[in-house]
Amino acid sequence: FRALADGTRRKVVERLGRGPASVSELAEPFAMALPSFVQHLRVLEDCGLVVSTKSGRVRSYELVPKRMKSAEDWLLRQRALWEKRLD
């Protein structure tokens, strides 16, 4: 959840939902230095939401849907709990 708390990282996850992308493709819409952007990617990778591969000099990232599913399952359980309490 810490990884998804940041708007930049949420947008990266949304973009990767459409398919894998290189670092330069992911960084293009953001007005920040590449090293700063790569830190965002590192946070996403460290928590297991994305994986990276390197082909030559190009590093690409791809979403790990299984990790998103575990967060979704937890949120659904919490929602059910709170709806029950509020009814």
Buried (B, 14 or more C-beta within 10 A) or exposed (E): EEBBEEEBBEBBBEBBEEEBBBBEEBBEEBEEEEEEBBEBBEBBBEBEBBBBEEEEEEBBBEBBEEBBEEBEEEEEEEEEEEEEEEE
